[in-house]
């Protein structure tokens, strides 16, 4: 099983930036698409952003377009989610997941991390 480890969450103020990382220690996941999802308190988990295995195609939820950027560093076996201009509504637990194809449906993703908390508050 290809495990995922997320890192980079924290408490920030509105307008601040954070960079989340998703690594697969001891494994290569260059053949997997990676998706970022988030779950806010009392809400269902939702798709945020995704990137294909090659890094050539990305997809973003409308709510984060222009503010979040997903990228991957194959040499470091890591996928990043750069989060700029953060808003209070971005507060959630963020999860990364690996799957064979890039889709917004979380059911397609096979391997999940434990999540990292992002809190945006003044």
N, CA, C and O atoms as a GROMACS GRO file, in nm:
protein
  488
    1UNK      N    1   0.085  -0.118   0.000
    1UNK     CA    2   0.000   0.000   0.000
    1UNK      C    3   0.089   0.124   0.000
    1UNK      O    4   0.186   0.132   0.075
    2UNK      N    5   0.054   0.219  -0.084
    2UNK     CA    6   0.132   0.342  -0.093
    2UNK      C    7   0.075   0.440   0.008
    2UNK      O    8  -0.034   0.493  -0.010
    3UNK      N    9   0.150   0.463   0.113
    3UNK     CA   10   0.102   0.554   0.216
    3UNK      C   11   0.133   0.698   0.178
    3UNK      O   12   0.225   0.726   0.101
    4UNK      N   13   0.054   0.787   0.233
    4UNK     CA   14   0.073   0.930   0.214
    4UNK      C   15   0.095   0.996   0.347
    4UNK      O   16   0.035   0.957   0.448
    5UNK      N   17   0.180   1.096   0.348
    5UNK     CA   18   0.203   1.173   0.469
    5UNK      C   19   0.190   1.320   0.434
    5UNK      O   20   0.266   1.373   0.354
    6UNK      N   21   0.092   1.386   0.495
    6UNK     CA   22   0.074   1.528   0.471
    6UNK      C   23   0.147   1.608   0.578
    6UNK      O   24   0.166   1.561   0.690
    7UNK      N   25   0.188   1.728   0.541
    7UNK     CA   26   0.253   1.818   0.637
    7UNK      C   27   0.231   1.961   0.591
    7UNK      O   28   0.197   1.986   0.475
    8UNK      N   29   0.250   2.055   0.682
    8UNK     CA   30   0.246   2.195   0.646
    8UNK      C   31   0.126   2.272   0.696
    8UNK      O   32   0.117   2.393   0.676
    9UNK      N   33   0.034   2.205   0.762
    9UNK     CA   34  -0.082   2.275   0.814
    9UNK      C   35  -0.046   2.364   0.931
    9UNK      O   36   0.065   2.358   0.984
   10UNK      N   37  -0.141   2.446   0.972
   10UNK     CA   38  -0.117   2.533   1.085
   10UNK      C   39  -0.225   2.638   1.101
   10UNK      O   40  -0.328   2.634   1.033
   11UNK      N   41  -0.200   2.731   1.191
   11UNK     CA   42  -0.292   2.841   1.218
   11UNK      C   43  -0.237   2.968   1.154
   11UNK      O   44  -0.125   3.010   1.184
   12UNK      N   45  -0.314   3.027   1.066
   12UNK     CA   46  -0.271   3.149   0.998
   12UNK      C   47  -0.386   3.250   0.998
   12UNK      O   48  -0.500   3.218   1.032
   13UNK      N   49  -0.353   3.372   0.961
   13UNK     CA   50  -0.452   3.478   0.952
   13UNK      C   51  -0.505   3.489   0.809
   13UNK      O   52  -0.439   3.448   0.714
   14UNK      N   53  -0.624   3.545   0.795
   14UNK     CA   54  -0.676   3.568   0.658
   14UNK      C   55  -0.577   3.646   0.574
   14UNK      O   56  -0.518   3.744   0.620
   15UNK      N   57  -0.559   3.602   0.450
   15UNK     CA   58  -0.464   3.666   0.360
   15UNK      C   59  -0.326   3.603   0.361
   15UNK      O   60  -0.246   3.629   0.271
   16UNK      N   61  -0.298   3.522   0.460
   16UNK     CA   62  -0.168   3.456   0.470
   16UNK      C   63  -0.156   3.340   0.370
   16UNK      O   64  -0.251   3.305   0.299
   17UNK      N   65  -0.037   3.281   0.368
   17UNK     CA   66  -0.010   3.168   0.279
   17UNK      C   67   0.040   3.048   0.359
   17UNK      O   68   0.097   3.062   0.467
   18UNK      N   69   0.018   2.931   0.303
   18UNK     CA   70   0.071   2.806   0.356
   18UNK      C   71   0.106   2.717   0.239
   18UNK      O   72   0.048   2.728   0.131
   19UNK      N   73   0.201   2.628   0.262
   19UNK     CA   74   0.230   2.526   0.162
   19UNK      C   75   0.219   2.390   0.226
   19UNK      O   76   0.293   2.357   0.318
   20UNK      N   77   0.127   2.311   0.176
   20UNK     CA   78   0.112   2.175   0.222
   20UNK      C   79   0.194   2.083   0.135
   20UNK      O   80   0.213   2.108   0.015
   21UNK      N   81   0.244   1.977   0.195
   21UNK     CA   82   0.318   1.878   0.118
   21UNK      C   83   0.258   1.740   0.141
   21UNK      O   84   0.200   1.711   0.246
   22UNK      N   85   0.274   1.657   0.041
   22UNK     CA   86   0.223   1.520   0.046
   22UNK      C   87   0.335   1.430  -0.003
   22UNK      O   88   0.374   1.436  -0.120
   23UNK      N   89   0.386   1.348   0.086
   23UNK     CA   90   0.498   1.262   0.051
   23UNK      C   91   0.458   1.116   0.064
   23UNK      O   92   0.359   1.082   0.128
   24UNK      N   93   0.537   1.032   0.001
   24UNK     CA   94   0.515   0.887   0.008
   24UNK      C   95   0.647   0.824   0.050
   24UNK      O   96   0.721   0.775  -0.034
   25UNK      N   97   0.676   0.825   0.179
   25UNK     CA   98   0.806   0.776   0.228
   25UNK      C   99   0.834   0.632   0.186
   25UNK      O  100   0.752   0.543   0.204
   26UNK      N  101   0.951   0.613   0.129
   26UNK     CA  102   0.991   0.478   0.095
   26UNK      C  103   0.924   0.422  -0.029
   26UNK      O  104   0.949   0.308  -0.066
   27UNK      N  105   0.841   0.501  -0.092
   27UNK     CA  106   0.768   0.454  -0.210
   27UNK      C  107   0.776   0.558  -0.318
   27UNK      O  108   0.799   0.676  -0.291
   28UNK      N  109   0.759   0.516  -0.440
   28UNK     CA  110   0.746   0.611  -0.548
   28UNK      C  111   0.600   0.612  -0.595
   28UNK      O  112   0.540   0.507  -0.614
   29UNK      N  113   0.548   0.728  -0.612
   29UNK     CA  114   0.411   0.734  -0.660
   29UNK      C  115   0.403   0.815  -0.786
   29UNK      O  116   0.303   0.883  -0.813
   30UNK      N  117   0.511   0.807  -0.865
   30UNK     CA  118   0.515   0.882  -0.989
   30UNK      C  119   0.409   0.836  -1.088
   30UNK      O  120   0.376   0.910  -1.181
   31UNK      N  121   0.356   0.716  -1.070
   31UNK     CA  122   0.256   0.666  -1.163
   31UNK      C  123   0.114   0.697  -1.118
   31UNK      O  124   0.018   0.659  -1.185
   32UNK      N  125   0.100   0.766  -1.005
   32UNK     CA  126  -0.032   0.798  -0.949
   32UNK      C  127  -0.068   0.944  -0.969
   32UNK      O  128   0.018   1.032  -0.960
   33UNK      N  129  -0.193   0.967  -0.995
   33UNK     CA  130  -0.246   1.102  -0.984
   33UNK      C  131  -0.263   1.132  -0.835
   33UNK      O  132  -0.284   1.041  -0.755
   34UNK      N  133  -0.256   1.257  -0.800
   34UNK     CA  134  -0.273   1.297  -0.660
   34UNK      C  135  -0.381   1.403  -0.649
   34UNK      O  136  -0.384   1.499  -0.725
   35UNK      N  137  -0.466   1.382  -0.554
   35UNK     CA  138  -0.571   1.479  -0.528
   35UNK      C  139  -0.560   1.534  -0.387
   35UNK      O  140  -0.520   1.463  -0.295
   36UNK      N  141  -0.596   1.658  -0.370
   36UNK     CA  142  -0.611   1.718  -0.238
   36UNK      C  143  -0.760   1.736  -0.211
   36UNK      O  144  -0.834   1.786  -0.296
   37UNK      N  145  -0.800   1.695  -0.094
   37UNK     CA  146  -0.938   1.709  -0.051
   37UNK      C  147  -0.938   1.779   0.085
   37UNK      O  148  -0.835   1.784   0.152
   38UNK      N  149  -1.051   1.832   0.124
   38UNK     CA  150  -1.060   1.893   0.256
   38UNK      C  151  -1.197   1.868   0.317
   38UNK      O  152  -1.297   1.849   0.248
   39UNK      N  153  -1.198   1.867   0.449
   39UNK     CA  154  -1.323   1.848   0.521
   39UNK      C  155  -1.331   1.948   0.634
   39UNK      O  156  -1.251   1.945   0.728
   40UNK      N  157  -1.428   2.036   0.624
   40UNK     CA  158  -1.453   2.135   0.728
   40UNK      C  159  -1.549   2.076   0.831
   40UNK      O  160  -1.623   1.983   0.800
   41UNK      N  161  -1.548   2.129   0.951
   41UNK     CA  162  -1.638   2.077   1.055
   41UNK      C  163  -1.784   2.080   1.011
   41UNK      O  164  -1.835   2.182   0.965
   42UNK      N  165  -1.850   1.966   1.024
   42UNK     CA  166  -1.990   1.958   0.989
   42UNK      C  167  -2.020   1.949   0.841
   42UNK      O  168  -2.136   1.952   0.800
   43UNK      N  169  -1.916   1.939   0.760
   43UNK     CA  170  -1.937   1.933   0.615
   43UNK      C  171  -1.877   1.806   0.558
   43UNK      O  172  -1.794   1.741   0.622
   44UNK      N  173  -1.919   1.771   0.438
   44UNK     CA  174  -1.863   1.656   0.371
   44UNK      C  175  -1.726   1.691   0.313
   44UNK      O  176  -1.695   1.807   0.286
   45UNK      N  177  -1.647   1.588   0.296
   45UNK     CA  178  -1.516   1.609   0.234
   45UNK      C  179  -1.536   1.649   0.088
   45UNK      O  180  -1.623   1.596   0.018
   46UNK      N  181  -1.454   1.743   0.043
   46UNK     CA  182  -1.469   1.793  -0.094
   46UNK      C  183  -1.334   1.798  -0.165
   46UNK      O  184  -1.229   1.812  -0.103
   47UNK      N  185  -1.342   1.787  -0.296
   47UNK     CA  186  -1.222   1.797  -0.380
   47UNK      C  187  -1.173   1.941  -0.381
   47UNK      O  188  -1.252   2.035  -0.387
   48UNK      N  189  -1.042   1.957  -0.375
   48UNK     CA  190  -0.981   2.090  -0.378
   48UNK      C  191  -0.898   2.108  -0.505
   48UNK      O  192  -0.917   2.203  -0.580
   49UNK      N  193  -0.806   2.015  -0.528
   49UNK     CA  194  -0.716   2.026  -0.642
   49UNK      C  195  -0.660   1.888  -0.673
   49UNK      O  196  -0.656   1.801  -0.587
   50UNK      N  197  -0.615   1.871  -0.797
   50UNK     CA  198  -0.556   1.744  -0.835
   50UNK      C  199  -0.454   1.763  -0.945
   50UNK      O  200  -0.454   1.864  -1.016
   51UNK      N  201  -0.366   1.664  -0.958
   51UNK     CA  202  -0.262   1.670  -1.058
   51UNK      C  203  -0.237   1.530  -1.112
   51UNK      O  204  -0.240   1.433  -1.036
   52UNK      N  205  -0.213   1.520  -1.241
   52UNK     CA  206  -0.187   1.390  -1.300
   52UNK      C  207  -0.049   1.339  -1.261
   52UNK      O  208   0.032   1.412  -1.205
   53UNK      N  209  -0.023   1.213  -1.291
   53UNK     CA  210   0.106   1.153  -1.256
   53UNK      C  211   0.221   1.224  -1.322
   53UNK      O  212   0.329   1.237  -1.264
   54UNK      N  213   0.200   1.272  -1.443
   54UNK     CA  214   0.306   1.341  -1.515
   54UNK      C  215   0.321   1.486  -1.471
   54UNK      O  216   0.423   1.549  -1.497
   55UNK      N  217   0.219   1.537  -1.405
   55UNK     CA  218   0.219   1.679  -1.368
   55UNK      C  219   0.172   1.769  -1.480
   55UNK      O  220   0.170   1.891  -1.466
   56UNK      N  221   0.133   1.709  -1.592
   56UNK     CA  222   0.096   1.789  -1.707
   56UNK      C  223  -0.044   1.844  -1.705
   56UNK      O  224  -0.077   1.933  -1.783
   57UNK      N  225  -0.128   1.793  -1.616
   57UNK     CA  226  -0.266   1.839  -1.609
   57UNK      C  227  -0.306   1.859  -1.464
   57UNK      O  228  -0.276   1.776  -1.378
   58UNK      N  229  -0.372   1.970  -1.439
   58UNK     CA  230  -0.421   1.999  -1.304
   58UNK      C  231  -0.569   2.035  -1.310
   58UNK      O  232  -0.622   2.072  -1.414
   59UNK      N  233  -0.632   2.025  -1.195
   59UNK     CA  234  -0.774   2.059  -1.185
   59UNK      C  235  -0.796   2.124  -1.049
   59UNK      O  236  -0.733   2.085  -0.950
   60UNK      N  237  -0.884   2.223  -1.045
   60UNK     CA  238  -0.911   2.294  -0.922
   60UNK      C  239  -1.060   2.314  -0.902
   60UNK      O  240  -1.135   2.333  -0.997
   61UNK      N  241  -1.101   2.309  -0.776
   61UNK     CA  242  -1.237   2.347  -0.744
   61UNK      C  243  -1.252   2.498  -0.767
   61UNK      O  244  -1.158   2.574  -0.749
   62UNK      N  245  -1.370   2.538  -0.808
   62UNK     CA  246  -1.394   2.679  -0.838
   62UNK      C  247  -1.362   2.770  -0.719
   62UNK      O  248  -1.317   2.883  -0.737
   63UNK      N  249  -1.386   2.720  -0.600
   63UNK     CA  250  -1.368   2.802  -0.479
   63UNK      C  251  -1.223   2.835  -0.450
   63UNK      O  252  -1.195   2.925  -0.371
   64UNK      N  253  -1.129   2.765  -0.514
   64UNK     CA  254  -0.988   2.788  -0.484
   64UNK      C  255  -0.908   2.833  -0.605
   64UNK      O  256  -0.790   2.864  -0.593
   65UNK      N  257  -0.971   2.838  -0.721
   65UNK     CA  258  -0.899   2.878  -0.842
   65UNK      C  259  -0.839   3.017  -0.826
   65UNK      O  260  -0.904   3.109  -0.777
   66UNK      N  261  -0.713   3.029  -0.867
   66UNK     CA  262  -0.644   3.156  -0.857
   66UNK      C  263  -0.575   3.178  -0.724
   66UNK      O  264  -0.493   3.269  -0.711
   67UNK      N  265  -0.607   3.097  -0.624
   67UNK     CA  266  -0.545   3.111  -0.492
   67UNK      C  267  -0.458   2.992  -0.454
   67UNK      O  268  -0.358   3.008  -0.384
   68UNK      N  269  -0.496   2.874  -0.500
   68UNK     CA  270  -0.421   2.752  -0.467
   68UNK      C  271  -0.354   2.698  -0.593
   68UNK      O  272  -0.409   2.706  -0.703
   69UNK      N  273  -0.236   2.644  -0.574
   69UNK     CA  274  -0.161   2.586  -0.685
   69UNK      C  275  -0.106   2.451  -0.643
   69UNK      O  276  -0.038   2.439  -0.541
   70UNK      N  277  -0.136   2.350  -0.723
   70UNK     CA  278  -0.083   2.216  -0.697
   70UNK      C  279   0.035   2.191  -0.790
   70UNK      O  280   0.034   2.231  -0.906
   71UNK      N  281   0.136   2.124  -0.738
   71UNK     CA  282   0.254   2.093  -0.817
   71UNK      C  283   0.316   1.965  -0.762
   71UNK      O  284   0.284   1.921  -0.652
   72UNK      N  285   0.404   1.907  -0.841
   72UNK     CA  286   0.472   1.787  -0.792
   72UNK      C  287   0.619   1.793  -0.827
   72UNK      O  288   0.658   1.846  -0.931
   73UNK      N  289   0.699   1.739  -0.737
   73UNK     CA  290   0.843   1.728  -0.754
   73UNK      C  291   0.874   1.578  -0.756
   73UNK      O  292   0.882   1.514  -0.651
   74UNK      N  293   0.893   1.525  -0.874
   74UNK     CA  294   0.913   1.382  -0.887
   74UNK      C  295   1.041   1.337  -0.817
   74UNK      O  296   1.045   1.230  -0.756
   75UNK      N  297   1.144   1.418  -0.826
   75UNK     CA  298   1.272   1.384  -0.764
   75UNK      C  299   1.257   1.369  -0.612
   75UNK      O  300   1.324   1.286  -0.551
   76UNK      N  301   1.169   1.450  -0.553
   76UNK     CA  302   1.148   1.445  -0.408
   76UNK      C  303   1.028   1.357  -0.372
   76UNK      O  304   0.996   1.340  -0.255
   77UNK      N  305   0.962   1.302  -0.474
   77UNK     CA  306   0.848   1.214  -0.448
   77UNK      C  307   0.742   1.286  -0.365
   77UNK      O  308   0.682   1.228  -0.274
   78UNK      N  309   0.720   1.410  -0.398
   78UNK     CA  310   0.632   1.494  -0.316
   78UNK      C  311   0.540   1.578  -0.404
   78UNK      O  312   0.579   1.626  -0.510
   79UNK      N  313   0.418   1.593  -0.358
   79UNK     CA  314   0.322   1.683  -0.421
   79UNK      C  315   0.294   1.798  -0.324
   79UNK      O  316   0.280   1.776  -0.203
   80UNK      N  317   0.285   1.919  -0.377
   80UNK     CA  318   0.265   2.037  -0.294
   80UNK      C  319   0.131   2.103  -0.325
   80UNK      O  320   0.079   2.093  -0.436
   81UNK      N  321   0.078   2.171  -0.226
   81UNK     CA  322  -0.039   2.256  -0.245
   81UNK      C  323  -0.004   2.392  -0.186
   81UNK      O  324  -0.006   2.411  -0.064
   82UNK      N  325   0.027   2.486  -0.274
   82UNK     CA  326   0.056   2.622  -0.231
   82UNK      C  327  -0.076   2.696  -0.215
   82UNK      O  328  -0.156   2.703  -0.308
   83UNK      N  329  -0.098   2.749  -0.096
   83UNK     CA  330  -0.224   2.814  -0.063
   83UNK      C  331  -0.198   2.960  -0.032
   83UNK      O  332  -0.134   2.992   0.068
   84UNK      N  333  -0.247   3.048  -0.116
   84UNK     CA  334  -0.231   3.192  -0.098
   84UNK      C  335  -0.366   3.258  -0.070
   84UNK      O  336  -0.472   3.201  -0.097
   85UNK      N  337  -0.360   3.378  -0.017
   85UNK     CA  338  -0.481   3.457   0.009
   85UNK      C  339  -0.586   3.373   0.083
   85UNK      O  340  -0.702   3.368   0.045
   86UNK      N  341  -0.541   3.309   0.189
   86UNK     CA  342  -0.630   3.218   0.262
   86UNK      C  343  -0.747   3.292   0.326
   86UNK      O  344  -0.734   3.406   0.371
   87UNK      N  345  -0.860   3.223   0.327
   87UNK     CA  346  -0.983   3.278   0.384
   87UNK      C  347  -1.028   3.189   0.499
   87UNK      O  348  -0.984   3.075   0.512
   88UNK      N  349  -1.116   3.242   0.581
   88UNK     CA  350  -1.165   3.164   0.694
   88UNK      C  351  -1.237   3.038   0.645
   88UNK      O  352  -1.234   2.935   0.712
   89UNK      N  353  -1.300   3.048   0.530
   89UNK     CA  354  -1.371   2.931   0.477
   89UNK      C  355  -1.279   2.822   0.424
   89UNK      O  356  -1.325   2.715   0.385
   90UNK      N  357  -1.149   2.848   0.423
   90UNK     CA  358  -1.051   2.745   0.386
   90UNK      C  359  -1.017   2.657   0.506
   90UNK      O  360  -0.947   2.556   0.492
   91UNK      N  361  -1.066   2.694   0.623
   91UNK     CA  362  -1.038   2.614   0.743
   91UNK      C  363  -1.096   2.474   0.728
   91UNK      O  364  -1.215   2.456   0.704
   92UNK      N  365  -1.009   2.375   0.743
   92UNK     CA  366  -1.050   2.235   0.725
   92UNK      C  367  -0.931   2.144   0.752
   92UNK      O  368  -0.818   2.190   0.767
   93UNK      N  369  -0.960   2.016   0.758
   93UNK     CA  370  -0.853   1.916   0.754
   93UNK      C  371  -0.829   1.883   0.607
   93UNK      O  372  -0.922   1.851   0.534
   94UNK      N  373  -0.704   1.892   0.566
   94UNK     CA  374  -0.668   1.868   0.427
   94UNK      C  375  -0.604   1.730   0.415
   94UNK      O  376  -0.515   1.693   0.492
   95UNK      N  377  -0.650   1.656   0.315
   95UNK     CA  378  -0.601   1.522   0.289
   95UNK      C  379  -0.546   1.514   0.147
   95UNK      O  380  -0.598   1.576   0.055
   96UNK      N  381  -0.439   1.437   0.132
   96UNK     CA  382  -0.397   1.405  -0.003
   96UNK      C  383  -0.425   1.257  -0.027
   96UNK      O  384  -0.428   1.176   0.065
   97UNK      N  385  -0.445   1.227  -0.153
   97UNK     CA  386  -0.481   1.090  -0.189
   97UNK      C  387  -0.422   1.056  -0.325
   97UNK      O  388  -0.402   1.144  -0.408
   98UNK      N  389  -0.394   0.929  -0.346
   98UNK     CA  390  -0.337   0.882  -0.472
   98UNK      C  391  -0.435   0.792  -0.543
   98UNK      O  392  -0.504   0.710  -0.482
   99UNK      N  393  -0.440   0.808  -0.672
   99UNK     CA  394  -0.528   0.725  -0.752
   99UNK      C  395  -0.472   0.708  -0.891
   99UNK      O  396  -0.374   0.772  -0.929
  100UNK      N  397  -0.534   0.620  -0.966
  100UNK     CA  398  -0.481   0.590  -1.099
  100UNK      C  399  -0.511   0.699  -1.200
  100UNK      O  400  -0.438   0.715  -1.298
  101UNK      N  401  -0.618   0.775  -1.178
  101UNK     CA  402  -0.654   0.882  -1.270
  101UNK      C  403  -0.692   1.007  -1.191
  101UNK      O  404  -0.727   0.999  -1.073
  102UNK      N  405  -0.687   1.120  -1.257
  102UNK     CA  406  -0.724   1.246  -1.195
  102UNK      C  407  -0.873   1.270  -1.214
  102UNK      O  408  -0.921   1.295  -1.325
  103UNK      N  409  -0.946   1.260  -1.102
  103UNK     CA  410  -1.089   1.287  -1.104
  103UNK      C  411  -1.125   1.358  -0.974
  103UNK      O  412  -1.044   1.363  -0.882
  104UNK      N  413  -1.244   1.413  -0.967
  104UNK     CA  414  -1.288   1.481  -0.846
  104UNK      C  415  -1.360   1.387  -0.749
  104UNK      O  416  -1.383   1.423  -0.634
  105UNK      N  417  -1.393   1.271  -0.795
  105UNK     CA  418  -1.464   1.174  -0.712
  105UNK      C  419  -1.367   1.104  -0.617
  105UNK      O  420  -1.278   1.033  -0.661
  106UNK      N  421  -1.385   1.125  -0.489
  106UNK     CA  422  -1.288   1.070  -0.392
  106UNK      C  423  -1.291   0.919  -0.389
  106UNK      O  424  -1.195   0.855  -0.347
  107UNK      N  425  -1.400   0.860  -0.434
  107UNK     CA  426  -1.410   0.715  -0.432
  107UNK      C  427  -1.312   0.645  -0.523
  107UNK      O  428  -1.287   0.525  -0.508
  108UNK      N  429  -1.255   0.718  -0.616
  108UNK     CA  430  -1.159   0.661  -0.711
  108UNK      C  431  -1.019   0.652  -0.650
  108UNK      O  432  -0.936   0.576  -0.698
  109UNK      N  433  -0.994   0.729  -0.547
  109UNK     CA  434  -0.861   0.734  -0.488
  109UNK      C  435  -0.842   0.621  -0.388
  109UNK      O  436  -0.927   0.595  -0.302
  110UNK      N  437  -0.728   0.554  -0.401
  110UNK     CA  438  -0.704   0.433  -0.322
  110UNK      C  439  -0.629   0.458  -0.192
  110UNK      O  440  -0.653   0.389  -0.093
  111UNK      N  441  -0.540   0.553  -0.193
  111UNK     CA  442  -0.449   0.569  -0.080
  111UNK      C  443  -0.458   0.710  -0.025
  111UNK      O  444  -0.448   0.809  -0.098
  112UNK      N  445  -0.478   0.717   0.105
  112UNK     CA  446  -0.502   0.844   0.172
  112UNK      C  447  -0.403   0.868   0.285
  112UNK      O  448  -0.352   0.775   0.347
  113UNK      N  449  -0.378   0.995   0.308
  113UNK     CA  450  -0.298   1.033   0.424
  113UNK      C  451  -0.386   1.054   0.545
  113UNK      O  452  -0.507   1.036   0.539
  114UNK      N  453  -0.324   1.093   0.655
  114UNK     CA  454  -0.396   1.109   0.781
  114UNK      C  455  -0.459   1.247   0.796
  114UNK      O  456  -0.540   1.270   0.885
  115UNK      N  457  -0.420   1.338   0.709
  115UNK     CA  458  -0.475   1.473   0.711
  115UNK      C  459  -0.390   1.570   0.790
  115UNK      O  460  -0.319   1.532   0.883
  116UNK      N  461  -0.400   1.697   0.754
  116UNK     CA  462  -0.331   1.804   0.826
  116UNK      C  463  -0.428   1.920   0.843
  116UNK      O  464  -0.499   1.957   0.749
  117UNK      N  465  -0.432   1.977   0.963
  117UNK     CA  466  -0.529   2.081   0.994
  117UNK      C  467  -0.480   2.217   0.945
  117UNK      O  468  -0.366   2.256   0.970
  118UNK      N  469  -0.568   2.287   0.876
  118UNK     CA  470  -0.543   2.425   0.836
  118UNK      C  471  -0.652   2.510   0.900
  118UNK      O  472  -0.771   2.487   0.878
  119UNK      N  473  -0.611   2.608   0.978
  119UNK     CA  474  -0.705   2.698   1.044
  119UNK      C  475  -0.672   2.840   1.005
  119UNK      O  476  -0.560   2.887   1.026
  120UNK      N  477  -0.770   2.909   0.949
  120UNK     CA  478  -0.752   3.047   0.908
  120UNK      C  479  -0.843   3.133   0.996
  120UNK      O  480  -0.965   3.128   0.986
  121UNK      N  481  -0.780   3.211   1.081
  121UNK     CA  482  -0.856   3.288   1.178
  121UNK      C  483  -0.778   3.412   1.220
  121UNK      O  484  -0.656   3.409   1.232
  122UNK      N  485  -0.852   3.520   1.241
  122UNK     CA  486  -0.787   3.642   1.290
  122UNK      C  487  -0.792   3.647   1.442
  122UNK      O  488  -0.742   3.742   1.502
   0.00000   0.00000   0.00000
